[in-house]
Amino acid sequence: MPLTAYALNAILIVVGEDAWFMATEIIMTDQFIDWYHSLDEKDADAVEFSLGLLEQFGVTLGAPHSS
């Protein structure tokens, strides 16, 4: 099976001088989307902020945004 060559900086995000994090794809279910649409603007903004952090930092994201 042929493999695709990727540049390391296209897969990993440089956060600091020695800190690298793998970007994470977030998959949303229909149930999540229905719940999200039921939120008021303030709560929806908070969820979007946490999702952005999760997408950027992946499994290395700590609490409270990871829970």
Secondary structure, 3 states (H helix, E strand, C coil): CCCCCCCHHHHEEECCCCCEEECCCCCCCHHHHHHHHCCCHHHHHHHHHHHHHHHHHHHHCCCCCCC
